[in-house]
Amino acid sequence: MTMLAFLKRSIESAMLLNTNLKFTSDPLFRETELPSSLPKLGVLKLNPSIWTVILRCLWFMGYSSDCESISDARIRAKKAAEILVGYAREHKNVVLVGHGFFNMFVAKELQKMGMIGK
């Protein structure tokens, strides 16, 4: 089985699953970014978690200042799903360890390809 992971916490999570597995790190599987804050709203003093929610909502509505757009993230997710299917065909099993919204996009693409699972 080949495991794919990117960020440090994803790699640590993969190693918790099984330290004997071969794993690969690929920036294609990185998390979706958040846009830069809005200049007019930048004067607001908000908790970082509140800014995260606001910026993620704006990103879902199409605002992508200084980051990957939602449509580009979906294109990247399709490529990621195709790679996962290729690994699964080659190795019979594959696990993607990641955290965040990008996993949701990859899962939707895998389901479109006929894969079953969560």
Phi and psi in degrees as a GROMACS rama.xvg file:
@    title "Ramachandran Plot"
@    xaxis  label "Phi"
@    yaxis  label "Psi"
@TYPE xy
-106.455  136.076  THR-2
-110.099  140.778  MET-3
-114.096  132.795  LEU-4
-150.933  159.869  ALA-5
-128.49  -68.5633  PHE-6
-71.7242  159.354  LEU-7
-51.4527  -45.4847  LYS-8
-68.1374  -29.6092  ARG-9
-70.2363  -40.4207  SER-10
-64.3575  -42.3199  ILE-11
-63.4105  -40.0724  GLU-12
-63.8726  -41.7495  SER-13
-61.9065  -41.1129  ALA-14
-68.7229  -29.0802  MET-15
-67.8282  -31.473  LEU-16
-67.5288  -44.1764  LEU-17
-170.972  114.188  ASN-18
-74.7432  -13.4294  THR-19
-89.697  -5.44837  ASN-20
-82.4091  148.592  LEU-21
-79.0421  132.132  LYS-22
-132.226  153.908  PHE-23
-121.841  141.08  THR-24
-108.33  131.634  SER-25
-142.339  123.923  ASP-26
-63.0909  -14.6639  PRO-27
-58.2211  -30.494  LEU-28
-92.7597  12.0601  PHE-29
-64.8449  160.063  ARG-30
-68.9841  155.082  GLU-31
-68.509  146.16  THR-32
-87.7046  166.782  GLU-33
-101.972  144.553  LEU-34
-68.6358  163.247  PRO-35
-66.4815  154.412  SER-36
-65.6983  157.045  SER-37
-75.1114  130.893  LEU-38
-54.3247  -41.7597  PRO-39
-70.3365  -27.6543  LYS-40
-92.0629  -9.22348  LEU-41
-61.0179  -19.981  GLY-42
-78.1866  -14.8369  VAL-43
-72.0184  135.628  LEU-44
-99.502  99.2472  LYS-45
-122.31  156.51  LEU-46
-59.697  139.94  ASN-47
-54.7411  -35.1073  PRO-48
-67.4194  -32.593  SER-49
-69.6887  -42.0523  ILE-50
-59.3893  -40.418  TRP-51
-59.5605  -46.1221  THR-52
-64.011  -45.54  VAL-53
-61.2096  -48.9161  ILE-54
-66.7343  -36.4447  LEU-55
-66.7078  -41.4164  ARG-56
-60.9365  -44.0795  CYS-57
-62.6157  -38.9777  LEU-58
-62.4001  -42.6622  TRP-59
-64.3293  -25.8714  PHE-60
-89.0148  1.14484  MET-61
111.451  -4.83671  GLY-62
-80.0168  121.346  TYR-63
-140.645  44.8993  SER-64
-60.0114  121.924  SER-65
61.9855  26.8452  ASP-66
-151.846  171.775  CYS-67
-64.6212  135.975  GLU-68
-74.6175  163.857  SER-69
-63.088  -37.0923  ILE-70
-68.3899  -37.7335  SER-71
-67.6739  -35.7051  ASP-72
-64.3039  -38.3571  ALA-73
-67.7589  -37.2277  ARG-74
-64.2598  -43.3812  ILE-75
-63.6767  -38.2221  ARG-76
-63.529  -37.4775  ALA-77
-64.0327  -43.3624  LYS-78
-62.129  -42.4906  LYS-79
-61.8022  -42.3738  ALA-80
-63.2988  -41.1419  ALA-81
-62.3067  -39.9761  GLU-82
-65.6609  -42.7132  ILE-83
-61.0049  -42.2283  LEU-84
-63.1769  -40.3486  VAL-85
-62.361  -44.4497  GLY-86
-61.821  -41.295  TYR-87
-63.6691  -39.8959  ALA-88
-65.249  -40.4823  ARG-89
-73.8493  -42.4486  GLU-90
-107.935  -4.11261  HIS-91
75.1291  -29.4854  LYS-92
-138.614  145.649  ASN-93
-152.435  145.615  VAL-94
-128.747  131.026  VAL-95
-103.821  120.5  LEU-96
-107.348  117.52  VAL-97
-155.277  174.645  GLY-98
-135.667  128.733  HIS-99
118.661  -166.49  GLY-100
-66.9498  -31.1797  PHE-101
-61.4291  -34.7013  PHE-102
-57.884  -38.6639  ASN-103
-63.3145  -42.4282  MET-104
-65.9144  -41.6139  PHE-105
-64.2359  -43.0074  VAL-106
-59.0344  -42.775  ALA-107
-62.5793  -40.799  LYS-108
-66.3823  -40.0069  GLU-109
-63.6152  -39.4983  LEU-110
-64.5933  -38.5905  GLN-111
-61.9182  -28.6649  LYS-112
-86.2505  3.26688  MET-113
95.5287  4.11554  GLY-114
-75.7113  148.076  MET-115
-116.512  135.062  ILE-116
152.527  -177.278  GLY-117
